[in-house]
Amino acid sequence: MSTPRLVDFRTEPAPTHDRPRPDRLVSGNPDRTTWTHYSAGHGDFDCGIWACEPGAWRIAFPAGKEEFFHVISGRIRISDEAGEAREFGPGDSCVIPAGFTGLFQVLEPVRKYFVVIDRDAARPA
């Protein structure tokens, strides 16, 4: 068994890129870049840095998935299904709870720290 090691966010892992699913896309077609600094290996606990170009898409968090984030730079707006919107900029933090559905808008190119817990990913199929 290997000895657990600290995860230093000053070391940048290789990024991955994706775009919103076409059926959820509302505006733009932003490139989303993720640097996963730590993953528990089962997809149930991941953290790192996420960056995105301006655009908007619908989000739907499953019952077992939650995200904490802290904005480093840029600006985003998240609206719930009722239309209540909150904006987040540098220094702001938020939790997107399990079961949340709404609209995610990147107003200015954003970069944020993220921590995602997905309890359903940890369960055996």
DSSP file (Angstrom, degrees, kcal/mol; ACC not computed):
  #  RESIDUE AA STRUCTURE BP1 BP2  ACC     N-H-->O    O-->H-N    N-H-->O    O-->H-N    TCO  KAPPA ALPHA  PHI   PSI    X-CA   Y-CA   Z-CA
    1    1 A M              0   0    0      0, 0.0     2,-0.1     0, 0.0     0, 0.0   0.000 360.0 360.0 360.0 132.3    0.0    0.0    0.0
    2    2 A S        -     0   0    0      1,-0.1     3,-0.0     3,-0.0     0, 0.0  -0.430 360.0-105.1 -81.8 156.1    1.4    3.4   -1.0
    3    3 A T        -     0   0    0     -2,-0.1    -1,-0.1     1,-0.1     0, 0.0  -0.649  39.3-111.0 -79.4 129.4    1.7    6.3    1.5
    4    4 A P        -     0   0    0      0, 0.0     2,-0.3     0, 0.0    -1,-0.1  -0.317  36.3-153.3 -59.3 142.3   -0.9    9.1    0.9
    5    5 A R        -     0   0    0     -3,-0.0     2,-0.0     1,-0.0    -3,-0.0  -0.891  18.2-104.6-120.2 149.4    0.6   12.3   -0.4
    6    6 A L        -     0   0    0     -2,-0.3     2,-0.7     1,-0.1    -1,-0.0  -0.359  30.7-129.5 -64.7 150.3   -0.4   15.9   -0.2
    7    7 A V        -     0   0    0     -2,-0.0     2,-0.6    31,-0.0    31,-0.1  -0.928  20.2-159.7-107.5 112.8   -2.0   17.4   -3.3
    8    8 A D    >   -     0   0    0     -2,-0.7     3,-1.6     1,-0.1    -2,-0.0  -0.834   9.6-158.6 -97.7 114.9   -0.4   20.7   -4.1
    9    9 A F  T 3  S+     0   0    0     -2,-0.6    -1,-0.1     1,-0.3    40,-0.0   0.546  86.2  76.0 -71.9  -5.7   -2.5   22.9   -6.4
   10   10 A R  T 3  S+     0   0    0      2,-0.1     2,-0.6     1,-0.0    -1,-0.3   0.692  82.7  76.4 -76.3 -17.0    0.6   24.8   -7.5
   11   11 A T  S <  S-     0   0    0     -3,-1.6    -1,-0.0    26,-0.0     0, 0.0  -0.850  82.9-142.8 -93.3 122.6    1.4   21.8   -9.7
   12   12 A E        -     0   0    0     -2,-0.6    -2,-0.1     3,-0.0    -3,-0.1  -0.763   9.7-151.6 -95.1 117.9   -0.8   21.9  -12.7
   13   13 A P        -     0   0    0      0, 0.0    24,-0.1     0, 0.0    -1,-0.0  -0.289  41.2 -75.3 -75.0 169.1   -2.1   18.5  -14.1
   14   14 A A        -     0   0    0     22,-0.1    22,-0.4     1,-0.1     2,-0.1  -0.436  56.9-123.9 -63.2 135.0   -2.9   18.0  -17.7
   15   15 A P        -     0   0    0      0, 0.0     2,-0.3     0, 0.0    20,-0.2  -0.403  15.0-148.5 -80.2 158.2   -6.2   19.7  -18.6
   16   16 A T  E     -A   34   0A   0     18,-2.2    18,-2.6    -2,-0.1     2,-0.4  -0.924  13.0-151.0-117.7 152.1   -9.3   18.2  -20.1
   17   17 A H  E     +A   33   0A   0     -2,-0.3     2,-0.3    16,-0.2    16,-0.2  -0.944  22.5 153.2-124.9 144.1  -11.7   20.1  -22.3
   18   18 A D  E     -A   32   0A   0     14,-2.0    14,-3.2    -2,-0.4     3,-0.0  -0.946  26.2-139.0-153.5 175.7  -15.4   19.7  -23.0
   19   19 A R        -     0   0    0     -2,-0.3    12,-0.1    12,-0.2     6,-0.0  -0.929  40.4 -81.4-134.7 158.3  -18.4   21.7  -24.1
   20   20 A P        -     0   0    0      0, 0.0     5,-0.1     0, 0.0    36,-0.0  -0.267  55.9 -96.0 -59.0 147.4  -22.0   21.8  -22.8
   21   21 A R    >>  -     0   0    0      1,-0.1     3,-1.9     3,-0.1     4,-1.3  -0.400  32.6-122.3 -60.6 139.6  -24.3   19.0  -24.2
   22   22 A P  T 34 S+     0   0    0      0, 0.0     3,-0.2     0, 0.0    -1,-0.1   0.831 111.1  57.7 -55.9 -34.3  -26.2   20.3  -27.2
   23   23 A D  T 34 S+     0   0    0      1,-0.2    -2,-0.1    34,-0.0    34,-0.0   0.627 114.0  38.9 -73.9 -11.1  -29.6   19.5  -25.6
   24   24 A R  T <4 S+     0   0    0     -3,-1.9    34,-2.4    33,-0.0    -1,-0.2   0.533  88.2 115.3-109.6 -11.9  -28.7   21.7  -22.6
   25   25 A L  E  <  +B   57   0A   0     -4,-1.3    32,-0.3    32,-0.2     3,-0.1  -0.373  29.8 168.9 -66.8 133.8  -26.9   24.6  -24.5
   26   26 A V  E     -     0   0A   0     30,-2.9     2,-0.3     1,-0.4    31,-0.2   0.735  65.9  -1.8-111.4 -44.4  -28.7   28.0  -24.2
   27   27 A S  E    S-B   56   0A   0     29,-1.9    29,-2.3     3,-0.0    -1,-0.4  -0.996 109.5  -1.0-151.8 151.0  -26.1   30.4  -25.7
   28   28 A G        -     0   0    0     -2,-0.3    27,-0.1    27,-0.2    28,-0.0  -0.176  69.5-109.6  68.5-168.7  -22.6   30.3  -27.0
   29   29 A N        -     0   0    0     25,-0.4    -1,-0.2    -4,-0.1    26,-0.1  -0.374  44.3-163.8-153.9  63.6  -20.6   27.0  -27.2
   30   30 A P        -     0   0    0      0, 0.0     2,-0.5     0, 0.0    25,-0.1  -0.182  19.2-125.7 -67.0 141.9  -18.0   27.6  -24.5
   31   31 A D        -     0   0    0    -12,-0.1    22,-1.3    23,-0.1     2,-0.5  -0.731  25.9-157.2 -78.5 125.6  -14.9   25.6  -24.0
   32   32 A R  E     -AC  18  52A   0    -14,-3.2   -14,-2.0    -2,-0.5     2,-0.5  -0.940   5.7-163.1-109.8 126.0  -14.7   24.3  -20.5
   33   33 A T  E     -AC  17  51A   0     18,-2.9    18,-2.9    -2,-0.5     2,-0.4  -0.926   4.4-169.5-114.1 129.9  -11.3   23.4  -19.1
   34   34 A T  E     -AC  16  50A   0    -18,-2.6   -18,-2.2    -2,-0.5     2,-0.6  -0.974  13.5-169.0-123.8 129.9  -10.8   21.2  -16.0
   35   35 A W  E     - C   0  49A   0     14,-3.2    14,-2.1    -2,-0.4     2,-0.9  -0.920  16.2-158.3-111.0  99.8   -7.6   20.6  -14.1
   36   36 A T  E     + C   0  48A   0     -2,-0.6    12,-0.3   -22,-0.4     3,-0.1  -0.708  15.4 176.8 -84.1 107.9   -8.4   17.7  -11.8
   37   37 A H  E     +     0   0A   0     10,-1.3     2,-0.3    -2,-0.9    11,-0.2   0.794  68.9  16.6 -81.0 -30.2   -5.9   18.0   -9.0
   38   38 A Y  E     + C   0  47A   0      9,-2.2     9,-2.4   -31,-0.1     2,-0.4  -0.992  59.2 174.7-147.2 137.2   -7.3   15.1   -7.0
   39   39 A S  E     - C   0  46A   0     -2,-0.3     7,-0.2     7,-0.2    -3,-0.0  -0.992  30.8-139.9-139.2 134.2   -9.7   12.3   -7.6
   40   40 A A        -     0   0    0      5,-2.4     6,-0.1    -2,-0.4    -1,-0.0   0.596  49.4-114.6 -69.4  -8.8  -10.6    9.5   -5.2
   41   41 A G  S    S+     0   0    0      4,-0.3    -1,-0.1     1,-0.0     5,-0.1   0.300 104.3  72.4  96.4 -10.6  -10.5    7.2   -8.2
   42   42 A H  S    S-     0   0    0      3,-0.2    -3,-0.0     0, 0.0    -1,-0.0   0.358 106.4-111.0-115.5   2.1  -14.2    6.3   -8.2
   43   43 A G  S    S+     0   0    0      2,-0.2    78,-0.2    79,-0.1     3,-0.2   0.547  93.7 107.3  77.8   7.6  -15.6    9.5   -9.5
   44   44 A D  S    S+     0   0    0      1,-0.3    74,-2.4    77,-0.2     2,-0.3   0.665  81.8  26.4 -94.5 -16.3  -17.1   10.2   -6.0
   45   45 A F  E    S+ D   0 117A   0     72,-0.2    -5,-2.4    76,-0.1     2,-0.3  -0.882  71.1 159.3-148.2 111.9  -14.8   12.9   -4.8
   46   46 A D  E     +CD  39 116A   0     70,-2.3    70,-3.2    -2,-0.3     2,-0.3  -0.974   7.9 174.3-132.8 146.3  -13.0   15.3   -7.2
   47   47 A C  E     +CD  38 115A   0     -9,-2.4    -9,-2.2    -2,-0.3   -10,-1.3  -0.992  22.7  98.8-149.8 155.8  -11.4   18.7   -6.8
   48   48 A G  E     -CD  36 114A   0     66,-1.8    66,-2.3    -2,-0.3     2,-0.4  -0.942  66.5 -45.8 169.0-147.3   -9.3   21.1   -8.9
   49   49 A I  E     -CD  35 113A   0    -14,-2.1   -14,-3.2    -2,-0.3     2,-0.4  -0.960  41.6-167.1-123.8 139.4   -9.7   24.2  -11.0
   50   50 A W  E     -CD  34 112A   0     62,-2.9    62,-2.8    -2,-0.4     2,-0.3  -0.982   4.4-175.4-128.4 136.6  -12.3   24.8  -13.7
   51   51 A A  E     +CD  33 111A   0    -18,-2.9   -18,-2.9    -2,-0.4     2,-0.3  -0.955   5.0 178.5-131.5 151.6  -12.3   27.5  -16.3
   52   52 A C  E     -CD  32 110A   0     58,-2.0    58,-2.2    -2,-0.3   -20,-0.2  -0.997  24.8-126.6-155.7 147.3  -14.8   28.5  -18.9
   53   53 A E        -     0   0    0    -22,-1.3    53,-0.1    -2,-0.3    55,-0.1  -0.429  56.3 -70.7 -81.7 164.4  -15.6   31.0  -21.7
   54   54 A P  S    S+     0   0    0      0, 0.0   -25,-0.4     0, 0.0     2,-0.3  -0.263  82.2 102.4 -58.3 143.8  -18.8   33.0  -21.7
   55   55 A G  E     - E   0 106A   0     51,-1.3    51,-3.2   -27,-0.1     2,-0.3  -0.913  54.0-116.9 162.4 178.6  -22.0   31.0  -22.5
   56   56 A A  E     +BE  27 105A   0    -29,-2.3   -30,-2.9    -2,-0.3   -29,-1.9  -0.999  26.6 164.0-146.8 145.3  -25.0   29.5  -20.8
   57   57 A W  E     -BE  25 104A   0     47,-2.0    47,-3.0    -2,-0.3     2,-0.3  -0.984  39.0-100.2-155.0 157.0  -26.5   26.0  -20.4
   58   58 A R  E     - E   0 103A   0    -34,-2.4     2,-0.3    -2,-0.3    45,-0.3  -0.597  35.6-157.4 -80.0 139.8  -29.0   24.2  -18.2
   59   59 A I  E     - E   0 102A   0     43,-2.6    43,-2.2    -2,-0.3     2,-0.3  -0.905  13.8-177.5-118.4 149.8  -27.7   22.2  -15.3
   60   60 A A  E     - E   0 101A   0     -2,-0.3    41,-0.2    41,-0.2    40,-0.1  -0.819  12.9-156.7-146.9 101.3  -29.4   19.3  -13.5
   61   61 A F        -     0   0    0     39,-3.2    38,-0.4    -2,-0.3    -2,-0.0  -0.656  21.8-123.6 -81.6 129.9  -27.5   17.8  -10.5
   62   62 A P    >   -     0   0    0      0, 0.0     3,-1.4     0, 0.0    37,-1.4  -0.168  33.1 -96.2 -64.0 167.5  -28.5   14.2   -9.7
   63   63 A A  T 3  S+     0   0    0      1,-0.3    35,-0.1    35,-0.2    -2,-0.1   0.788 122.6  42.1 -57.8 -31.9  -29.8   13.4   -6.2
   64   64 A G  T 3  S+     0   0    0     34,-0.1    55,-2.8    33,-0.1     2,-0.4   0.391  96.6  91.2 -98.8   4.5  -26.3   12.3   -4.9
   65   65 A K  E <   +F  118   0A   0     -3,-1.4     2,-0.3    53,-0.3    34,-0.3  -0.866  44.1 167.1-111.6 132.5  -24.1   15.0   -6.5
   66   66 A E  E     -F  117   0A   0     51,-2.7    51,-2.4    -2,-0.4     2,-0.4  -0.962  14.6-157.1-136.3 153.4  -23.1   18.3   -4.8
   67   67 A E  E     -FG 116  96A   0     29,-2.1    29,-3.2    -2,-0.3     2,-0.4  -0.996   6.6-165.5-136.7 133.6  -20.5   20.9   -5.7
   68   68 A F  E     +FG 115  95A   0     47,-2.7    47,-2.4    -2,-0.4     2,-0.3  -0.932  21.9 178.0-104.1 137.3  -18.7   23.5   -3.7
   69   69 A F  E     -FG 114  94A   0     25,-2.6    25,-2.1    -2,-0.4     2,-0.4  -0.979  22.4-160.9-139.6 158.4  -16.9   26.2   -5.6
   70   70 A H  E     -FG 113  93A   0     43,-1.9    43,-2.6    -2,-0.3     2,-0.3  -0.980  26.1-128.7-136.3 119.9  -14.8   29.4   -5.0
   71   71 A V  E     +F  112   0A   0     21,-2.8    20,-2.7    -2,-0.4    41,-0.3  -0.535  24.4 178.7 -76.3 128.0  -14.4   31.9   -7.8
   72   72 A I  E    S-     0   0A   0     39,-2.9     2,-0.3     1,-0.4    40,-0.2   0.849  70.2 -12.5 -90.5 -46.8  -10.8   32.9   -8.5
   73   73 A S  E    S+F  111   0A   0     38,-1.9    38,-2.3    17,-0.1    -1,-0.4  -0.983 103.8  32.8-153.6 158.4  -11.6   35.3  -11.4
   74   74 A G  E    S-     0   0A   0     -2,-0.3     2,-0.3    36,-0.2    36,-0.2  -0.411  74.8 -85.8  91.0-168.0  -14.4   36.2  -13.8
   75   75 A R  E     -F  108   0A   0     33,-1.1    33,-2.0    14,-0.2    32,-1.8  -0.995  33.9-179.9-149.2 136.4  -18.2   36.2  -13.1
   76   76 A I  E     -FH 106  88A   0     12,-2.3    12,-2.5    -2,-0.3     2,-0.4  -0.901  13.2-151.6-129.6 161.1  -21.0   33.7  -13.3
   77   77 A R  E     -FH 105  87A   0     28,-2.6    28,-3.0    -2,-0.3     2,-0.5  -1.000   7.8-166.6-131.8 132.9  -24.7   33.7  -12.7
   78   78 A I  E     -FH 104  86A   0      8,-2.6     8,-2.1    -2,-0.4     2,-0.4  -0.985   6.4-170.5-120.6 127.2  -26.7   30.7  -11.5
   79   79 A S  E     -FH 103  85A   0     24,-2.5    24,-2.4    -2,-0.5     6,-0.2  -0.928  13.1-139.7-116.4 139.7  -30.5   30.8  -11.7
   80   80 A D  E >   -F  102   0A   0      4,-2.2     3,-2.0    -2,-0.4    22,-0.2  -0.333  39.7 -90.3 -86.7 178.4  -32.9   28.2  -10.2
   81   81 A E  T 3  S+     0   0    0     20,-0.9    21,-0.1     1,-0.3    -1,-0.1   0.772 127.4  57.9 -61.4 -26.5  -36.0   26.9  -11.9
   82   82 A A  T 3  S-     0   0    0      2,-0.1    -1,-0.3     1,-0.0     3,-0.1   0.543 120.3-109.2 -80.2  -6.8  -38.1   29.7  -10.3
   83   83 A G    <   +     0   0    0     -3,-2.0     2,-0.4     1,-0.3    -2,-0.1   0.436  68.0 147.1  93.9   0.0  -35.8   32.3  -12.0
   84   84 A E        -     0   0    0     -5,-0.0    -4,-2.2     1,-0.0     2,-0.3  -0.590  31.9-162.1 -71.6 124.4  -34.1   33.4   -8.8
   85   85 A A  E     -H   79   0A   0     -2,-0.4     2,-0.4    -6,-0.2    -6,-0.2  -0.844  16.7-171.0-115.3 145.6  -30.5   34.4   -9.8
   86   86 A R  E     -H   78   0A   0     -8,-2.1    -8,-2.6    -2,-0.3     2,-0.3  -0.996  12.7-147.5-130.3 138.5  -27.3   34.8   -7.9
   87   87 A E  E     -H   77   0A   0     -2,-0.4     2,-0.4   -10,-0.2   -10,-0.2  -0.834  10.4-164.7-106.3 147.1  -24.1   36.2   -9.3
   88   88 A F  E     +H   76   0A   0    -12,-2.5   -12,-2.3    -2,-0.3     3,-0.1  -0.997  13.1 164.9-133.4 133.6  -20.6   35.2   -8.1
   89   89 A G    >   -     0   0    0     -2,-0.4     3,-2.6   -14,-0.2   -18,-0.3  -0.623  52.2 -28.4-131.0-169.1  -17.3   36.9   -8.8
   90   90 A P  T 3  S+     0   0    0      0, 0.0   -18,-0.2     0, 0.0    -1,-0.2  -0.158 129.8  14.4 -51.3 128.5  -13.7   36.8   -7.4
   91   91 A G  T 3  S+     0   0    0    -20,-2.7     2,-0.2     1,-0.3   -19,-0.1   0.255  97.7 122.5  91.4 -11.5  -13.7   35.7   -3.8
   92   92 A D    <   -     0   0    0     -3,-2.6   -21,-2.8   -21,-0.1    -1,-0.3  -0.570  41.1-165.6 -86.3 148.6  -17.3   34.4   -3.8
   93   93 A S  E     +G   70   0A   0    -23,-0.2     2,-0.3    -2,-0.2   -23,-0.2  -0.903   9.2 172.4-130.2 159.3  -18.2   30.8   -2.8
   94   94 A C  E     -G   69   0A   0    -25,-2.1   -25,-2.6    -2,-0.3     2,-0.5  -0.986  25.4-135.7-159.8 156.7  -21.3   28.7   -3.3
   95   95 A V  E     -G   68   0A   0     -2,-0.3   -27,-0.2   -27,-0.2    -2,-0.0  -0.993  11.6-153.6-117.5 128.4  -22.6   25.2   -2.9
   96   96 A I  E     -G   67   0A   0    -29,-3.2   -29,-2.1    -2,-0.5     3,-0.1  -0.908  29.2-140.5 -95.1 112.5  -24.8   23.7   -5.7
   97   97 A P    >   -     0   0    0      0, 0.0     3,-1.8     0, 0.0   -36,-0.2  -0.263  23.4 -83.7 -78.1 161.3  -26.9   21.2   -3.7
   98   98 A A  T 3  S+     0   0    0      1,-0.3   -35,-0.2   -35,-0.1   -32,-0.1  -0.330 116.0  22.9 -56.9 138.5  -27.9   17.7   -4.8
   99   99 A G  T 3  S+     0   0    0    -37,-1.4    -1,-0.3   -38,-0.4     2,-0.2   0.414  86.4 148.2  83.4  -1.5  -31.1   17.8   -7.0
  100  100 A F    <   -     0   0    0     -3,-1.8   -39,-3.2   -38,-0.2     2,-0.4  -0.444  22.5-176.5 -69.7 135.9  -30.5   21.4   -8.1
  101  101 A T  E     +E   60   0A   0    -41,-0.2   -20,-0.9    -2,-0.2     2,-0.3  -0.989  27.4  93.2-130.1 144.6  -31.8   22.3  -11.6
  102  102 A G  E     -EF  59  80A   0    -43,-2.2   -43,-2.6    -2,-0.4     2,-0.4  -0.956  68.0 -47.7 172.5-153.7  -31.4   25.7  -13.3
  103  103 A L  E     -EF  58  79A   0    -24,-2.4   -24,-2.5    -2,-0.3     2,-0.5  -0.955  34.0-159.3-119.5 130.5  -29.3   27.8  -15.6
  104  104 A F  E     -EF  57  78A   0    -47,-3.0   -47,-2.0    -2,-0.4     2,-0.4  -0.950  15.6-176.1-110.0 119.3  -25.5   28.3  -15.4
  105  105 A Q  E     -EF  56  77A   0    -28,-3.0   -28,-2.6    -2,-0.5     2,-0.8  -0.965  19.8-153.7-120.6 129.4  -24.3   31.4  -17.2
  106  106 A V  E     +EF  55  76A   0    -51,-3.2   -51,-1.3    -2,-0.4   -30,-0.2  -0.901  17.4 176.0 -97.9 110.3  -20.6   32.4  -17.6
  107  107 A L  E    S+     0   0A   0    -32,-1.8   -31,-0.2    -2,-0.8    -1,-0.2   0.843  71.4  14.0 -84.6 -37.4  -20.8   36.2  -17.9
  108  108 A E  E    S- F   0  75A   0    -33,-2.0   -33,-1.1   -55,-0.1    -1,-0.3  -0.975 108.5 -74.9-134.1 146.5  -17.0   36.8  -18.0
  109  109 A P  E     -     0   0A   0      0, 0.0     2,-0.3     0, 0.0   -56,-0.2  -0.165  64.2-155.2 -44.1 127.7  -14.3   34.2  -18.5
  110  110 A V  E     -D   52   0A   0    -58,-2.2   -58,-2.0   -36,-0.2     2,-0.3  -0.791  25.6-173.6-117.9 152.9  -14.3   32.4  -15.2
  111  111 A R  E     +DF  51  73A   0    -38,-2.3   -39,-2.9    -2,-0.3   -38,-1.9  -0.980  21.1 166.6-140.5 129.3  -11.8   30.4  -13.2
  112  112 A K  E     -DF  50  71A   0    -62,-2.8   -62,-2.9    -2,-0.3     2,-0.3  -0.989  37.1-119.4-145.7 151.9  -12.8   28.6  -10.0
  113  113 A Y  E     -DF  49  70A   0    -43,-2.6   -43,-1.9    -2,-0.3     2,-0.3  -0.679  39.7-167.7 -79.8 145.0  -11.7   26.0   -7.5
  114  114 A F  E     -DF  48  69A   0    -66,-2.3   -66,-1.8    -2,-0.3     2,-0.4  -0.985  23.5-170.7-137.9 151.2  -14.2   23.2   -7.2
  115  115 A V  E     -DF  47  68A   0    -47,-2.4   -47,-2.7    -2,-0.3     2,-0.5  -0.969  15.5-170.2-135.2 121.1  -14.9   20.2   -5.0
  116  116 A V  E     -DF  46  67A   0    -70,-3.2   -70,-2.3    -2,-0.4     2,-0.5  -0.953   7.2-169.8-117.3 129.9  -17.5   17.7   -6.3
  117  117 A I  E     -DF  45  66A   0    -51,-2.4   -51,-2.7    -2,-0.5     2,-0.5  -0.981   4.0-178.0-115.1 126.0  -19.0   14.9   -4.2
  118  118 A D  E >>  - F   0  65A   0    -74,-2.4     4,-0.8    -2,-0.5     3,-0.7  -0.845   5.9-178.5-126.7  93.5  -21.0   12.3   -6.1
  119  119 A R  H 3> S+     0   0    0    -55,-2.8     4,-0.5    -2,-0.5     3,-0.5   0.823  82.8  57.6 -62.6 -32.7  -22.4    9.7   -3.6
  120  120 A D  H >4 S+     0   0    0      1,-0.2     3,-0.7     2,-0.2    -1,-0.2   0.825  99.1  59.1 -69.0 -30.6  -24.0    7.7   -6.5
  121  121 A A  H <4 S+     0   0    0     -3,-0.7    -1,-0.2     1,-0.2   -77,-0.2   0.783 101.3  56.2 -68.1 -25.8  -20.7    7.3   -8.2
  122  122 A A  H 3< S+     0   0    0     -4,-0.8    -1,-0.2    -3,-0.5    -2,-0.2   0.665  88.8  92.8 -80.9 -16.3  -19.3    5.5   -5.2
  123  123 A R  S << S-     0   0    0     -3,-0.7     2,-0.1    -4,-0.5    -3,-0.0  -0.570  84.3-112.3 -79.9 138.4  -22.1    2.9   -5.1
  124  124 A P              0   0    0      0, 0.0    -1,-0.1     0, 0.0    -2,-0.1  -0.398 360.0 360.0 -66.3 147.4  -21.4   -0.4   -7.0
  125  125 A A              0   0    0     -4,-0.1    -2,-0.0    -2,-0.1    -4,-0.0   0.474 360.0 360.0 -73.3 360.0  -23.6   -0.9  -10.0
